[in-house]
């Protein structure tokens, strides 16, 4: 039993080292919380710049 805690701590730190995949969010959810508006604004800015 003593080894289990050490192993799980090591494993946890390995997981922390790898970045998490971004969650998939539907367009309707993004529209509801205003995220889609920000994405649209960012897209128009980058098109205008170059």
Residue pairs with C-beta under 8 A, 6 or more apart in sequence:
25 35
27 36
29 35
30 36
30 39
31 37
